[in-house]
Amino acid sequence: MVHNKEREALRERFQYWCEKLRLKPGWEVALEWVEDASWRKNGDIKIDCDAKTAILMINGSNPREMNLEGVIVHELMHLKMYPLDQVTESLITSNFQEGTSAYDFAYTQFFTALEQTVEELTKCFLLEFGENHEISFGRCRSQKSFNELYDGLKNLG
């Protein structure tokens, strides 16, 4: 659970990052805490391009991520990348029939590349301007090691 003192400090970091990423004064961005214990994400963002408003949501109940400043930067990077995100998604939906393997491939590749790009930009900005430079290894720790993956291939030969 994220306590009030930490929330206050994170709200200040949120304001800092909105300015550092030049989101203000063009955008109105709100920070909200999700108190639903079943919510599995660390953070998310809702964006209304027409109104130039966004809501950044942080898991306040059971975050798995230790560096919540990193979550804030990651979600704000999605806002910065949103125009490119929307153009690319529109290209995919207008050129591929939903439910086909081509559509699924294009969509998966795009969102994988988007997440990798957002995460890399997040790491770069945290290293240069963040208070907390800690990199999260949470997802990496849950992956199989190279040797574990390789062991499954040994029987093929």
N, C-alpha and C positions, 0 to 999 in steps of 0.2 A: 504494500500500500504506500502511496506517495503522501507524505505528511504535509501539513500546511506550510511549514517553514521552507521545505523543498519546493513546494508549488509556487510560493512567492518568488523564490530565486529563479525558478524556471520561467515564470511570467516575465521577469526582467530580461532573461536571456532571449525569450521569444521576441520581445520588443527590440532588443539589440539586433537580432538576426533579420527581422523585418526591415530594419533600416540598412543593415550591412548588405543585404541582397537587393536593395533598392525597390522594395515592394511598396513602400510608403513614399509619397502620398497617393500614388495611383490606385492602390488597393486598400480595401478595408478587410483586415484579417482578424478573426476572433480565435482565441484559444479556449477550448472547452475540455473538461475532464470527463472521461467515460467511467462511470462507477458500476458498470455491469460486470460481475465476476466471470461471466461466461464469454465475454468479448475476448477473442484470442489475439487480436492485433496489438502491437505496441502503439501504433499511431495510424492515422488516416487523415485525408483532407477531402472536403467537399468544396467544389468550385462552381461559381456562377459567373461566367465570363461577361455576360451582358451587364450585370450589375457591378462587376469588378469587386465581388465579395467572396470570401472563403472562410471556412471554419476548419481549423486544425484541431483534431481530436487526439488526446493522449490518454492512454490507459492509466487511470488513477487507482484502479483496484488491484490488478495483478500484472504489472508490466514484467515481461521476461527480459527486457533490455535494461542494462544497468546505466547506460549513458543516455538519459532522456534528452539532453541537449542535442545529441546526435539524431534522435528521432525527430526533434523539431526541425533541424536543418534538413533532414531527408524529406520531410513532408513539404517544407517550403520550396525545396528544389523541384518537387513535382509541380508546384504552382508556377515556378519560373519556366519549366519545360512544357507547360500545358498547351500552348499554341502548337508546338511541334507534335505533341502527343495527339491532338485533335486532327491535325492535317494527315498524319500517318494513319490513324485509325480510319479516317474517312476514305483514304485511298484503298485501304484493305477492304472495307465494307462495300465500296463501289466497284471493285474489280474482281472480287471473289464471292462465290455463292456460299452463304453461311451454311455450315455443316459439312462442307467438303474438306477433303484432306488438304487442299491448297490453302483454303481459308484458315484452317486450324494451324497449319505450318506458319503462314505469314503472321497470324495473330500471336502465336507463341513466340516466334523469333523477335517480333517487335517488342512485346512486353518484357521478354528476357533482356533484350538490349537496353530498353528504357530503364529497368530496375538496376542493371549493372552500371549504367551511366550516372544515374541519380546517386547511387551509393558511392561511386568513385568521386564524384563532385563533392558529396558530403564529407568524405574522408579528407579531401584536399582542403576544404574550407575549415573544417574542425582543426586540422593540424596548424593552419595559418592563423586563424582568428578565434578558435574556441577556447573556453575555459577548461573543458574536459576533453583531452586528446585521446582518451581511451577508445580503442577500436573494439567492436563487439565480435566475438568469435562464437556466439551462440549457435547459429545455424551450422557453422563449420563443425562444431563439436558433435552435432547429431548425424553428420554424414559418415559414410563408410570410409575407411582409410584406403589408400591406393592398394595396399596389399590385400585387404579384404575384397576389393573389387577384382583384383587380379586372380585371387584364389578361385573365384567362380569361373574364370576363363580357362584355367589349366586343363580342365577335362575335355576341352574342345579338340586338343591336338592328339 
